[in-house]
């Protein structure tokens, strides 16, 4: 067989058995590496397929919830709406637990921990959901793009601070 030829798991297992029976430990090592790569590829493909299915379902559920929440918001008087920034809803299937909160992005009291900055009861995810598509200053990028491009904590903190400013909280 050619060196770059794709082999099935069964072929590789047969080669492993033959190498083991022959006591060729170098061949055993080589074949086991090939088996490990094959198995990792299979697992990645399975994981990617599951994530794609979940993403599709997530989009469908989000559309239905958005439509329902929009109808609900339209029934709430404007003066009551001004007292809140959003609706937080969670439905934990395993616990049979449903939670709903109306949220206001207010400053929380600082804790006794090491951080001494202001604490906000609105998460970065909530801010990105609300302002993620808006341009972030003169960078030419949206808030979401800037946040996703850099996983460094300091860079993400800077994006959060600009999001809080866009929200009118900082």
Phi and psi in radians as a Rosetta constraint file:
Dihedral C 1 N 2 CA 2 C 2 CIRCULARHARMONIC -1.228 0.35
Dihedral N 2 CA 2 C 2 N 3 CIRCULARHARMONIC 2.631 0.35
Dihedral C 2 N 3 CA 3 C 3 CIRCULARHARMONIC -1.083 0.35
Dihedral N 3 CA 3 C 3 N 4 CIRCULARHARMONIC -0.628 0.35
Dihedral C 3 N 4 CA 4 C 4 CIRCULARHARMONIC -1.635 0.35
Dihedral N 4 CA 4 C 4 N 5 CIRCULARHARMONIC 0.133 0.35
Dihedral C 4 N 5 CA 5 C 5 CIRCULARHARMONIC -1.240 0.35
Dihedral N 5 CA 5 C 5 N 6 CIRCULARHARMONIC 2.392 0.35
Dihedral C 5 N 6 CA 6 C 6 CIRCULARHARMONIC -1.339 0.35
Dihedral N 6 CA 6 C 6 N 7 CIRCULARHARMONIC 2.256 0.35
Dihedral C 6 N 7 CA 7 C 7 CIRCULARHARMONIC -1.982 0.35
Dihedral N 7 CA 7 C 7 N 8 CIRCULARHARMONIC 2.631 0.35
Dihedral C 7 N 8 CA 8 C 8 CIRCULARHARMONIC -1.417 0.35
Dihedral N 8 CA 8 C 8 N 9 CIRCULARHARMONIC 2.893 0.35
Dihedral C 8 N 9 CA 9 C 9 CIRCULARHARMONIC -1.063 0.35
Dihedral N 9 CA 9 C 9 N 10 CIRCULARHARMONIC -0.694 0.35
Dihedral C 9 N 10 CA 10 C 10 CIRCULARHARMONIC -1.107 0.35
Dihedral N 10 CA 10 C 10 N 11 CIRCULARHARMONIC -0.727 0.35
Dihedral C 10 N 11 CA 11 C 11 CIRCULARHARMONIC -1.104 0.35
Dihedral N 11 CA 11 C 11 N 12 CIRCULARHARMONIC -0.749 0.35
Dihedral C 11 N 12 CA 12 C 12 CIRCULARHARMONIC -1.153 0.35
Dihedral N 12 CA 12 C 12 N 13 CIRCULARHARMONIC -0.686 0.35
Dihedral C 12 N 13 CA 13 C 13 CIRCULARHARMONIC -1.135 0.35
Dihedral N 13 CA 13 C 13 N 14 CIRCULARHARMONIC -0.661 0.35
Dihedral C 13 N 14 CA 14 C 14 CIRCULARHARMONIC -1.129 0.35
Dihedral N 14 CA 14 C 14 N 15 CIRCULARHARMONIC -0.748 0.35
Dihedral C 14 N 15 CA 15 C 15 CIRCULARHARMONIC -1.092 0.35
Dihedral N 15 CA 15 C 15 N 16 CIRCULARHARMONIC -0.674 0.35
Dihedral C 15 N 16 CA 16 C 16 CIRCULARHARMONIC -1.103 0.35
Dihedral N 16 CA 16 C 16 N 17 CIRCULARHARMONIC -0.766 0.35
Dihedral C 16 N 17 CA 17 C 17 CIRCULARHARMONIC -1.116 0.35
Dihedral N 17 CA 17 C 17 N 18 CIRCULARHARMONIC -0.772 0.35
Dihedral C 17 N 18 CA 18 C 18 CIRCULARHARMONIC -1.099 0.35
Dihedral N 18 CA 18 C 18 N 19 CIRCULARHARMONIC -0.737 0.35
Dihedral C 18 N 19 CA 19 C 19 CIRCULARHARMONIC -1.169 0.35
Dihedral N 19 CA 19 C 19 N 20 CIRCULARHARMONIC -0.671 0.35
Dihedral C 19 N 20 CA 20 C 20 CIRCULARHARMONIC -1.156 0.35
Dihedral N 20 CA 20 C 20 N 21 CIRCULARHARMONIC -0.810 0.35
Dihedral C 20 N 21 CA 21 C 21 CIRCULARHARMONIC -1.055 0.35
Dihedral N 21 CA 21 C 21 N 22 CIRCULARHARMONIC -0.604 0.35
Dihedral C 21 N 22 CA 22 C 22 CIRCULARHARMONIC -1.457 0.35
Dihedral N 22 CA 22 C 22 N 23 CIRCULARHARMONIC -0.170 0.35
Dihedral C 22 N 23 CA 23 C 23 CIRCULARHARMONIC 1.268 0.35
Dihedral N 23 CA 23 C 23 N 24 CIRCULARHARMONIC 0.396 0.35
Dihedral C 23 N 24 CA 24 C 24 CIRCULARHARMONIC -1.575 0.35
Dihedral N 24 CA 24 C 24 N 25 CIRCULARHARMONIC 1.524 0.35
Dihedral C 24 N 25 CA 25 C 25 CIRCULARHARMONIC -1.244 0.35
Dihedral N 25 CA 25 C 25 N 26 CIRCULARHARMONIC -0.457 0.35
Dihedral C 25 N 26 CA 26 C 26 CIRCULARHARMONIC -1.151 0.35
Dihedral N 26 CA 26 C 26 N 27 CIRCULARHARMONIC -0.757 0.35
Dihedral C 26 N 27 CA 27 C 27 CIRCULARHARMONIC -1.153 0.35
Dihedral N 27 CA 27 C 27 N 28 CIRCULARHARMONIC -0.666 0.35
Dihedral C 27 N 28 CA 28 C 28 CIRCULARHARMONIC -1.046 0.35
Dihedral N 28 CA 28 C 28 N 29 CIRCULARHARMONIC -0.792 0.35
Dihedral C 28 N 29 CA 29 C 29 CIRCULARHARMONIC -1.068 0.35
Dihedral N 29 CA 29 C 29 N 30 CIRCULARHARMONIC -0.788 0.35
Dihedral C 29 N 30 CA 30 C 30 CIRCULARHARMONIC -1.104 0.35
Dihedral N 30 CA 30 C 30 N 31 CIRCULARHARMONIC -0.806 0.35
Dihedral C 30 N 31 CA 31 C 31 CIRCULARHARMONIC -1.182 0.35
Dihedral N 31 CA 31 C 31 N 32 CIRCULARHARMONIC -0.673 0.35
Dihedral C 31 N 32 CA 32 C 32 CIRCULARHARMONIC -1.126 0.35
Dihedral N 32 CA 32 C 32 N 33 CIRCULARHARMONIC -0.615 0.35
Dihedral C 32 N 33 CA 33 C 33 CIRCULARHARMONIC -1.113 0.35
Dihedral N 33 CA 33 C 33 N 34 CIRCULARHARMONIC -0.720 0.35
Dihedral C 33 N 34 CA 34 C 34 CIRCULARHARMONIC -1.139 0.35
Dihedral N 34 CA 34 C 34 N 35 CIRCULARHARMONIC -0.694 0.35
Dihedral C 34 N 35 CA 35 C 35 CIRCULARHARMONIC -1.129 0.35
Dihedral N 35 CA 35 C 35 N 36 CIRCULARHARMONIC -0.760 0.35
Dihedral C 35 N 36 CA 36 C 36 CIRCULARHARMONIC -1.055 0.35
Dihedral N 36 CA 36 C 36 N 37 CIRCULARHARMONIC -0.739 0.35
Dihedral C 36 N 37 CA 37 C 37 CIRCULARHARMONIC -1.138 0.35
Dihedral N 37 CA 37 C 37 N 38 CIRCULARHARMONIC -0.712 0.35
Dihedral C 37 N 38 CA 38 C 38 CIRCULARHARMONIC -1.108 0.35
Dihedral N 38 CA 38 C 38 N 39 CIRCULARHARMONIC -0.801 0.35
Dihedral C 38 N 39 CA 39 C 39 CIRCULARHARMONIC -1.134 0.35
Dihedral N 39 CA 39 C 39 N 40 CIRCULARHARMONIC -0.735 0.35
Dihedral C 39 N 40 CA 40 C 40 CIRCULARHARMONIC -1.066 0.35
Dihedral N 40 CA 40 C 40 N 41 CIRCULARHARMONIC -0.703 0.35
Dihedral C 40 N 41 CA 41 C 41 CIRCULARHARMONIC -1.116 0.35
Dihedral N 41 CA 41 C 41 N 42 CIRCULARHARMONIC -0.725 0.35
Dihedral C 41 N 42 CA 42 C 42 CIRCULARHARMONIC -1.109 0.35
Dihedral N 42 CA 42 C 42 N 43 CIRCULARHARMONIC -0.769 0.35
Dihedral C 42 N 43 CA 43 C 43 CIRCULARHARMONIC -1.130 0.35
Dihedral N 43 CA 43 C 43 N 44 CIRCULARHARMONIC -0.694 0.35
Dihedral C 43 N 44 CA 44 C 44 CIRCULARHARMONIC -1.130 0.35
Dihedral N 44 CA 44 C 44 N 45 CIRCULARHARMONIC -0.751 0.35
Dihedral C 44 N 45 CA 45 C 45 CIRCULARHARMONIC -1.083 0.35
Dihedral N 45 CA 45 C 45 N 46 CIRCULARHARMONIC -0.722 0.35
Dihedral C 45 N 46 CA 46 C 46 CIRCULARHARMONIC -1.139 0.35
Dihedral N 46 CA 46 C 46 N 47 CIRCULARHARMONIC -0.763 0.35
Dihedral C 46 N 47 CA 47 C 47 CIRCULARHARMONIC -1.107 0.35
Dihedral N 47 CA 47 C 47 N 48 CIRCULARHARMONIC -0.773 0.35
Dihedral C 47 N 48 CA 48 C 48 CIRCULARHARMONIC -1.071 0.35
Dihedral N 48 CA 48 C 48 N 49 CIRCULARHARMONIC -0.703 0.35
Dihedral C 48 N 49 CA 49 C 49 CIRCULARHARMONIC -1.124 0.35
Dihedral N 49 CA 49 C 49 N 50 CIRCULARHARMONIC -0.741 0.35
Dihedral C 49 N 50 CA 50 C 50 CIRCULARHARMONIC -1.142 0.35
Dihedral N 50 CA 50 C 50 N 51 CIRCULARHARMONIC -0.722 0.35
Dihedral C 50 N 51 CA 51 C 51 CIRCULARHARMONIC -1.141 0.35
Dihedral N 51 CA 51 C 51 N 52 CIRCULARHARMONIC -0.655 0.35
Dihedral C 51 N 52 CA 52 C 52 CIRCULARHARMONIC -1.135 0.35
Dihedral N 52 CA 52 C 52 N 53 CIRCULARHARMONIC -0.717 0.35
Dihedral C 52 N 53 CA 53 C 53 CIRCULARHARMONIC -1.127 0.35
Dihedral N 53 CA 53 C 53 N 54 CIRCULARHARMONIC -0.748 0.35
Dihedral C 53 N 54 CA 54 C 54 CIRCULARHARMONIC -1.121 0.35
Dihedral N 54 CA 54 C 54 N 55 CIRCULARHARMONIC -0.706 0.35
Dihedral C 54 N 55 CA 55 C 55 CIRCULARHARMONIC -1.069 0.35
Dihedral N 55 CA 55 C 55 N 56 CIRCULARHARMONIC -0.719 0.35
Dihedral C 55 N 56 CA 56 C 56 CIRCULARHARMONIC -1.107 0.35
Dihedral N 56 CA 56 C 56 N 57 CIRCULARHARMONIC -0.811 0.35
Dihedral C 56 N 57 CA 57 C 57 CIRCULARHARMONIC -1.120 0.35
Dihedral N 57 CA 57 C 57 N 58 CIRCULARHARMONIC -0.729 0.35
Dihedral C 57 N 58 CA 58 C 58 CIRCULARHARMONIC -1.022 0.35
Dihedral N 58 CA 58 C 58 N 59 CIRCULARHARMONIC -0.783 0.35
Dihedral C 58 N 59 CA 59 C 59 CIRCULARHARMONIC -1.076 0.35
Dihedral N 59 CA 59 C 59 N 60 CIRCULARHARMONIC -0.731 0.35
Dihedral C 59 N 60 CA 60 C 60 CIRCULARHARMONIC -1.123 0.35
Dihedral N 60 CA 60 C 60 N 61 CIRCULARHARMONIC -0.785 0.35
Dihedral C 60 N 61 CA 61 C 61 CIRCULARHARMONIC -1.128 0.35
Dihedral N 61 CA 61 C 61 N 62 CIRCULARHARMONIC -0.742 0.35
Dihedral C 61 N 62 CA 62 C 62 CIRCULARHARMONIC -1.045 0.35
Dihedral N 62 CA 62 C 62 N 63 CIRCULARHARMONIC -0.737 0.35
Dihedral C 62 N 63 CA 63 C 63 CIRCULARHARMONIC -1.070 0.35
Dihedral N 63 CA 63 C 63 N 64 CIRCULARHARMONIC -0.775 0.35
Dihedral C 63 N 64 CA 64 C 64 CIRCULARHARMONIC -1.140 0.35
Dihedral N 64 CA 64 C 64 N 65 CIRCULARHARMONIC -0.782 0.35
Dihedral C 64 N 65 CA 65 C 65 CIRCULARHARMONIC -1.130 0.35
Dihedral N 65 CA 65 C 65 N 66 CIRCULARHARMONIC -0.736 0.35
Dihedral C 65 N 66 CA 66 C 66 CIRCULARHARMONIC -1.017 0.35
Dihedral N 66 CA 66 C 66 N 67 CIRCULARHARMONIC -0.764 0.35
Dihedral C 66 N 67 CA 67 C 67 CIRCULARHARMONIC -1.105 0.35
Dihedral N 67 CA 67 C 67 N 68 CIRCULARHARMONIC -0.766 0.35
Dihedral C 67 N 68 CA 68 C 68 CIRCULARHARMONIC -1.165 0.35
Dihedral N 68 CA 68 C 68 N 69 CIRCULARHARMONIC -0.791 0.35
Dihedral C 68 N 69 CA 69 C 69 CIRCULARHARMONIC -1.136 0.35
Dihedral N 69 CA 69 C 69 N 70 CIRCULARHARMONIC -0.673 0.35
Dihedral C 69 N 70 CA 70 C 70 CIRCULARHARMONIC -1.055 0.35
Dihedral N 70 CA 70 C 70 N 71 CIRCULARHARMONIC -0.770 0.35
Dihedral C 70 N 71 CA 71 C 71 CIRCULARHARMONIC -1.081 0.35
Dihedral N 71 CA 71 C 71 N 72 CIRCULARHARMONIC -0.715 0.35
Dihedral C 71 N 72 CA 72 C 72 CIRCULARHARMONIC -1.118 0.35
Dihedral N 72 CA 72 C 72 N 73 CIRCULARHARMONIC -0.791 0.35
Dihedral C 72 N 73 CA 73 C 73 CIRCULARHARMONIC -1.079 0.35
Dihedral N 73 CA 73 C 73 N 74 CIRCULARHARMONIC -0.637 0.35
Dihedral C 73 N 74 CA 74 C 74 CIRCULARHARMONIC -1.122 0.35
Dihedral N 74 CA 74 C 74 N 75 CIRCULARHARMONIC -0.355 0.35
Dihedral C 74 N 75 CA 75 C 75 CIRCULARHARMONIC -1.569 0.35
Dihedral N 75 CA 75 C 75 N 76 CIRCULARHARMONIC -0.200 0.35
Dihedral C 75 N 76 CA 76 C 76 CIRCULARHARMONIC -1.553 0.35
Dihedral N 76 CA 76 C 76 N 77 CIRCULARHARMONIC 2.289 0.35
Dihedral C 76 N 77 CA 77 C 77 CIRCULARHARMONIC -1.023 0.35
Dihedral N 77 CA 77 C 77 N 78 CIRCULARHARMONIC 2.533 0.35
Dihedral C 77 N 78 CA 78 C 78 CIRCULARHARMONIC -0.966 0.35
Dihedral N 78 CA 78 C 78 N 79 CIRCULARHARMONIC -0.729 0.35
Dihedral C 78 N 79 CA 79 C 79 CIRCULARHARMONIC -1.124 0.35
Dihedral N 79 CA 79 C 79 N 80 CIRCULARHARMONIC -0.536 0.35
Dihedral C 79 N 80 CA 80 C 80 CIRCULARHARMONIC -1.308 0.35
Dihedral N 80 CA 80 C 80 N 81 CIRCULARHARMONIC -0.626 0.35
Dihedral C 80 N 81 CA 81 C 81 CIRCULARHARMONIC -1.107 0.35
Dihedral N 81 CA 81 C 81 N 82 CIRCULARHARMONIC -0.618 0.35
Dihedral C 81 N 82 CA 82 C 82 CIRCULARHARMONIC -1.132 0.35
Dihedral N 82 CA 82 C 82 N 83 CIRCULARHARMONIC -0.337 0.35
Dihedral C 82 N 83 CA 83 C 83 CIRCULARHARMONIC -1.465 0.35
Dihedral N 83 CA 83 C 83 N 84 CIRCULARHARMONIC -0.036 0.35
Dihedral C 83 N 84 CA 84 C 84 CIRCULARHARMONIC -2.388 0.35
Dihedral N 84 CA 84 C 84 N 85 CIRCULARHARMONIC 2.758 0.35
Dihedral C 84 N 85 CA 85 C 85 CIRCULARHARMONIC -1.868 0.35
Dihedral N 85 CA 85 C 85 N 86 CIRCULARHARMONIC -0.332 0.35
Dihedral C 85 N 86 CA 86 C 86 CIRCULARHARMONIC -3.129 0.35
Dihedral N 86 CA 86 C 86 N 87 CIRCULARHARMONIC -3.125 0.35
Dihedral C 86 N 87 CA 87 C 87 CIRCULARHARMONIC -2.119 0.35
Dihedral N 87 CA 87 C 87 N 88 CIRCULARHARMONIC 2.246 0.35
Dihedral C 87 N 88 CA 88 C 88 CIRCULARHARMONIC -1.889 0.35
Dihedral N 88 CA 88 C 88 N 89 CIRCULARHARMONIC 2.145 0.35
Dihedral C 88 N 89 CA 89 C 89 CIRCULARHARMONIC -2.274 0.35
Dihedral N 89 CA 89 C 89 N 90 CIRCULARHARMONIC 2.367 0.35
Dihedral C 89 N 90 CA 90 C 90 CIRCULARHARMONIC -2.439 0.35
Dihedral N 90 CA 90 C 90 N 91 CIRCULARHARMONIC 2.412 0.35
Dihedral C 90 N 91 CA 91 C 91 CIRCULARHARMONIC -2.324 0.35
Dihedral N 91 CA 91 C 91 N 92 CIRCULARHARMONIC 1.797 0.35
Dihedral C 91 N 92 CA 92 C 92 CIRCULARHARMONIC -1.554 0.35
Dihedral N 92 CA 92 C 92 N 93 CIRCULARHARMONIC 1.877 0.35
Dihedral C 92 N 93 CA 93 C 93 CIRCULARHARMONIC -1.088 0.35
Dihedral N 93 CA 93 C 93 N 94 CIRCULARHARMONIC -0.695 0.35
Dihedral C 93 N 94 CA 94 C 94 CIRCULARHARMONIC -1.160 0.35
Dihedral N 94 CA 94 C 94 N 95 CIRCULARHARMONIC -0.673 0.35
Dihedral C 94 N 95 CA 95 C 95 CIRCULARHARMONIC -1.619 0.35
Dihedral N 95 CA 95 C 95 N 96 CIRCULARHARMONIC -0.102 0.35
Dihedral C 95 N 96 CA 96 C 96 CIRCULARHARMONIC 0.948 0.35
Dihedral N 96 CA 96 C 96 N 97 CIRCULARHARMONIC 0.759 0.35
Dihedral C 96 N 97 CA 97 C 97 CIRCULARHARMONIC -2.079 0.35
Dihedral N 97 CA 97 C 97 N 98 CIRCULARHARMONIC 2.231 0.35
Dihedral C 97 N 98 CA 98 C 98 CIRCULARHARMONIC -2.077 0.35
Dihedral N 98 CA 98 C 98 N 99 CIRCULARHARMONIC 2.317 0.35
Dihedral C 98 N 99 CA 99 C 99 CIRCULARHARMONIC -2.256 0.35
Dihedral N 99 CA 99 C 99 N 100 CIRCULARHARMONIC 2.435 0.35
Dihedral C 99 N 100 CA 100 C 100 CIRCULARHARMONIC -2.432 0.35
Dihedral N 100 CA 100 C 100 N 101 CIRCULARHARMONIC 2.266 0.35
Dihedral C 100 N 101 CA 101 C 101 CIRCULARHARMONIC -2.368 0.35
Dihedral N 101 CA 101 C 101 N 102 CIRCULARHARMONIC 2.437 0.35
Dihedral C 101 N 102 CA 102 C 102 CIRCULARHARMONIC -1.613 0.35
Dihedral N 102 CA 102 C 102 N 103 CIRCULARHARMONIC 2.247 0.35
Dihedral C 102 N 103 CA 103 C 103 CIRCULARHARMONIC -1.990 0.35
Dihedral N 103 CA 103 C 103 N 104 CIRCULARHARMONIC 2.615 0.35
Dihedral C 103 N 104 CA 104 C 104 CIRCULARHARMONIC -2.255 0.35
Dihedral N 104 CA 104 C 104 N 105 CIRCULARHARMONIC 2.260 0.35
Dihedral C 104 N 105 CA 105 C 105 CIRCULARHARMONIC -1.323 0.35
Dihedral N 105 CA 105 C 105 N 106 CIRCULARHARMONIC 1.242 0.35
Dihedral C 105 N 106 CA 106 C 106 CIRCULARHARMONIC -1.749 0.35
Dihedral N 106 CA 106 C 106 N 107 CIRCULARHARMONIC 2.735 0.35
Dihedral C 106 N 107 CA 107 C 107 CIRCULARHARMONIC -1.254 0.35
Dihedral N 107 CA 107 C 107 N 108 CIRCULARHARMONIC 2.312 0.35
Dihedral C 107 N 108 CA 108 C 108 CIRCULARHARMONIC -1.674 0.35
Dihedral N 108 CA 108 C 108 N 109 CIRCULARHARMONIC 2.792 0.35
Dihedral C 108 N 109 CA 109 C 109 CIRCULARHARMONIC -1.162 0.35
Dihedral N 109 CA 109 C 109 N 110 CIRCULARHARMONIC 2.559 0.35
Dihedral C 109 N 110 CA 110 C 110 CIRCULARHARMONIC -1.277 0.35
Dihedral N 110 CA 110 C 110 N 111 CIRCULARHARMONIC 2.590 0.35
Dihedral C 110 N 111 CA 111 C 111 CIRCULARHARMONIC -1.492 0.35
Dihedral N 111 CA 111 C 111 N 112 CIRCULARHARMONIC -3.012 0.35
Dihedral C 111 N 112 CA 112 C 112 CIRCULARHARMONIC -1.641 0.35
Dihedral N 112 CA 112 C 112 N 113 CIRCULARHARMONIC 0.073 0.35
Dihedral C 112 N 113 CA 113 C 113 CIRCULARHARMONIC -1.284 0.35
Dihedral N 113 CA 113 C 113 N 114 CIRCULARHARMONIC -2.997 0.35
Dihedral C 113 N 114 CA 114 C 114 CIRCULARHARMONIC -1.219 0.35
Dihedral N 114 CA 114 C 114 N 115 CIRCULARHARMONIC -0.542 0.35
Dihedral C 114 N 115 CA 115 C 115 CIRCULARHARMONIC -1.285 0.35
Dihedral N 115 CA 115 C 115 N 116 CIRCULARHARMONIC 2.332 0.35
Dihedral C 115 N 116 CA 116 C 116 CIRCULARHARMONIC -1.977 0.35
Dihedral N 116 CA 116 C 116 N 117 CIRCULARHARMONIC 0.108 0.35
Dihedral C 116 N 117 CA 117 C 117 CIRCULARHARMONIC -1.360 0.35
Dihedral N 117 CA 117 C 117 N 118 CIRCULARHARMONIC 3.077 0.35
Dihedral C 117 N 118 CA 118 C 118 CIRCULARHARMONIC -1.175 0.35
Dihedral N 118 CA 118 C 118 N 119 CIRCULARHARMONIC 2.559 0.35
Dihedral C 118 N 119 CA 119 C 119 CIRCULARHARMONIC -1.984 0.35
Dihedral N 119 CA 119 C 119 N 120 CIRCULARHARMONIC 2.337 0.35
Dihedral C 119 N 120 CA 120 C 120 CIRCULARHARMONIC -2.055 0.35
Dihedral N 120 CA 120 C 120 N 121 CIRCULARHARMONIC 2.485 0.35
Dihedral C 120 N 121 CA 121 C 121 CIRCULARHARMONIC -1.532 0.35
Dihedral N 121 CA 121 C 121 N 122 CIRCULARHARMONIC 0.313 0.35
Dihedral C 121 N 122 CA 122 C 122 CIRCULARHARMONIC -2.016 0.35
Dihedral N 122 CA 122 C 122 N 123 CIRCULARHARMONIC 2.305 0.35
Dihedral C 122 N 123 CA 123 C 123 CIRCULARHARMONIC -1.448 0.35
Dihedral N 123 CA 123 C 123 N 124 CIRCULARHARMONIC 2.834 0.35
Dihedral C 123 N 124 CA 124 C 124 CIRCULARHARMONIC -1.081 0.35
Dihedral N 124 CA 124 C 124 N 125 CIRCULARHARMONIC -0.679 0.35
Dihedral C 124 N 125 CA 125 C 125 CIRCULARHARMONIC -1.055 0.35
Dihedral N 125 CA 125 C 125 N 126 CIRCULARHARMONIC -0.754 0.35
Dihedral C 125 N 126 CA 126 C 126 CIRCULARHARMONIC -1.099 0.35
Dihedral N 126 CA 126 C 126 N 127 CIRCULARHARMONIC -0.712 0.35
Dihedral C 126 N 127 CA 127 C 127 CIRCULARHARMONIC -1.135 0.35
Dihedral N 127 CA 127 C 127 N 128 CIRCULARHARMONIC -0.727 0.35
Dihedral C 127 N 128 CA 128 C 128 CIRCULARHARMONIC -1.163 0.35
Dihedral N 128 CA 128 C 128 N 129 CIRCULARHARMONIC -0.654 0.35
Dihedral C 128 N 129 CA 129 C 129 CIRCULARHARMONIC -1.055 0.35
Dihedral N 129 CA 129 C 129 N 130 CIRCULARHARMONIC -0.634 0.35
Dihedral C 129 N 130 CA 130 C 130 CIRCULARHARMONIC -1.469 0.35
Dihedral N 130 CA 130 C 130 N 131 CIRCULARHARMONIC -0.717 0.35
Dihedral C 130 N 131 CA 131 C 131 CIRCULARHARMONIC -2.107 0.35
Dihedral N 131 CA 131 C 131 N 132 CIRCULARHARMONIC 0.089 0.35
Dihedral C 131 N 132 CA 132 C 132 CIRCULARHARMONIC -0.998 0.35
Dihedral N 132 CA 132 C 132 N 133 CIRCULARHARMONIC -0.556 0.35
Dihedral C 132 N 133 CA 133 C 133 CIRCULARHARMONIC -1.504 0.35
Dihedral N 133 CA 133 C 133 N 134 CIRCULARHARMONIC -0.161 0.35
Dihedral C 133 N 134 CA 134 C 134 CIRCULARHARMONIC -1.307 0.35
Dihedral N 134 CA 134 C 134 N 135 CIRCULARHARMONIC 2.619 0.35
Dihedral C 134 N 135 CA 135 C 135 CIRCULARHARMONIC -1.244 0.35
Dihedral N 135 CA 135 C 135 N 136 CIRCULARHARMONIC 2.440 0.35
Dihedral C 135 N 136 CA 136 C 136 CIRCULARHARMONIC -1.681 0.35
Dihedral N 136 CA 136 C 136 N 137 CIRCULARHARMONIC 1.633 0.35
Dihedral C 136 N 137 CA 137 C 137 CIRCULARHARMONIC 1.063 0.35
Dihedral N 137 CA 137 C 137 N 138 CIRCULARHARMONIC -2.439 0.35
Dihedral C 137 N 138 CA 138 C 138 CIRCULARHARMONIC -1.747 0.35
Dihedral N 138 CA 138 C 138 N 139 CIRCULARHARMONIC 0.389 0.35
Dihedral C 138 N 139 CA 139 C 139 CIRCULARHARMONIC -1.355 0.35
Dihedral N 139 CA 139 C 139 N 140 CIRCULARHARMONIC -0.353 0.35
Dihedral C 139 N 140 CA 140 C 140 CIRCULARHARMONIC 1.392 0.35
Dihedral N 140 CA 140 C 140 N 141 CIRCULARHARMONIC 0.088 0.35
Dihedral C 140 N 141 CA 141 C 141 CIRCULARHARMONIC -2.020 0.35
Dihedral N 141 CA 141 C 141 N 142 CIRCULARHARMONIC 2.680 0.35
Dihedral C 141 N 142 CA 142 C 142 CIRCULARHARMONIC -1.389 0.35
Dihedral N 142 CA 142 C 142 N 143 CIRCULARHARMONIC 2.860 0.35
Dihedral C 142 N 143 CA 143 C 143 CIRCULARHARMONIC -0.985 0.35
Dihedral N 143 CA 143 C 143 N 144 CIRCULARHARMONIC -0.758 0.35
Dihedral C 143 N 144 CA 144 C 144 CIRCULARHARMONIC -1.094 0.35
Dihedral N 144 CA 144 C 144 N 145 CIRCULARHARMONIC -0.768 0.35
Dihedral C 144 N 145 CA 145 C 145 CIRCULARHARMONIC -1.079 0.35
Dihedral N 145 CA 145 C 145 N 146 CIRCULARHARMONIC -0.785 0.35
Dihedral C 145 N 146 CA 146 C 146 CIRCULARHARMONIC -1.092 0.35
Dihedral N 146 CA 146 C 146 N 147 CIRCULARHARMONIC -0.694 0.35
Dihedral C 146 N 147 CA 147 C 147 CIRCULARHARMONIC -1.196 0.35
Dihedral N 147 CA 147 C 147 N 148 CIRCULARHARMONIC -0.758 0.35
Dihedral C 147 N 148 CA 148 C 148 CIRCULARHARMONIC -1.255 0.35
Dihedral N 148 CA 148 C 148 N 149 CIRCULARHARMONIC -0.538 0.35
Dihedral C 148 N 149 CA 149 C 149 CIRCULARHARMONIC -1.231 0.35
Dihedral N 149 CA 149 C 149 N 150 CIRCULARHARMONIC -0.477 0.35
Dihedral C 149 N 150 CA 150 C 150 CIRCULARHARMONIC -2.236 0.35
Dihedral N 150 CA 150 C 150 N 151 CIRCULARHARMONIC 2.086 0.35
Dihedral C 150 N 151 CA 151 C 151 CIRCULARHARMONIC -1.591 0.35
Dihedral N 151 CA 151 C 151 N 152 CIRCULARHARMONIC 0.000 0.35
Dihedral C 151 N 152 CA 152 C 152 CIRCULARHARMONIC -1.132 0.35
Dihedral N 152 CA 152 C 152 N 153 CIRCULARHARMONIC 2.300 0.35
Dihedral C 152 N 153 CA 153 C 153 CIRCULARHARMONIC -1.029 0.35
Dihedral N 153 CA 153 C 153 N 154 CIRCULARHARMONIC -0.689 0.35
Dihedral C 153 N 154 CA 154 C 154 CIRCULARHARMONIC -1.156 0.35
Dihedral N 154 CA 154 C 154 N 155 CIRCULARHARMONIC -0.720 0.35
Dihedral C 154 N 155 CA 155 C 155 CIRCULARHARMONIC -1.136 0.35
Dihedral N 155 CA 155 C 155 N 156 CIRCULARHARMONIC -0.723 0.35
Dihedral C 155 N 156 CA 156 C 156 CIRCULARHARMONIC -1.193 0.35
Dihedral N 156 CA 156 C 156 N 157 CIRCULARHARMONIC -0.601 0.35
Dihedral C 156 N 157 CA 157 C 157 CIRCULARHARMONIC -1.091 0.35
Dihedral N 157 CA 157 C 157 N 158 CIRCULARHARMONIC -0.715 0.35
Dihedral C 157 N 158 CA 158 C 158 CIRCULARHARMONIC -1.095 0.35
Dihedral N 158 CA 158 C 158 N 159 CIRCULARHARMONIC -0.702 0.35
Dihedral C 158 N 159 CA 159 C 159 CIRCULARHARMONIC -1.106 0.35
Dihedral N 159 CA 159 C 159 N 160 CIRCULARHARMONIC -0.755 0.35
Dihedral C 159 N 160 CA 160 C 160 CIRCULARHARMONIC -1.048 0.35
Dihedral N 160 CA 160 C 160 N 161 CIRCULARHARMONIC -0.753 0.35
Dihedral C 160 N 161 CA 161 C 161 CIRCULARHARMONIC -1.077 0.35
Dihedral N 161 CA 161 C 161 N 162 CIRCULARHARMONIC -0.697 0.35
Dihedral C 161 N 162 CA 162 C 162 CIRCULARHARMONIC -1.209 0.35
Dihedral N 162 CA 162 C 162 N 163 CIRCULARHARMONIC -0.597 0.35
Dihedral C 162 N 163 CA 163 C 163 CIRCULARHARMONIC -1.136 0.35
Dihedral N 163 CA 163 C 163 N 164 CIRCULARHARMONIC -0.750 0.35
Dihedral C 163 N 164 CA 164 C 164 CIRCULARHARMONIC -1.084 0.35
Dihedral N 164 CA 164 C 164 N 165 CIRCULARHARMONIC -0.654 0.35
Dihedral C 164 N 165 CA 165 C 165 CIRCULARHARMONIC -1.138 0.35
Dihedral N 165 CA 165 C 165 N 166 CIRCULARHARMONIC -0.759 0.35
Dihedral C 165 N 166 CA 166 C 166 CIRCULARHARMONIC -1.075 0.35
Dihedral N 166 CA 166 C 166 N 167 CIRCULARHARMONIC -0.548 0.35
Dihedral C 166 N 167 CA 167 C 167 CIRCULARHARMONIC -1.380 0.35
Dihedral N 167 CA 167 C 167 N 168 CIRCULARHARMONIC -0.240 0.35
Dihedral C 167 N 168 CA 168 C 168 CIRCULARHARMONIC 1.465 0.35
Dihedral N 168 CA 168 C 168 N 169 CIRCULARHARMONIC 0.397 0.35
Dihedral C 168 N 169 CA 169 C 169 CIRCULARHARMONIC -1.849 0.35
Dihedral N 169 CA 169 C 169 N 170 CIRCULARHARMONIC -0.164 0.35
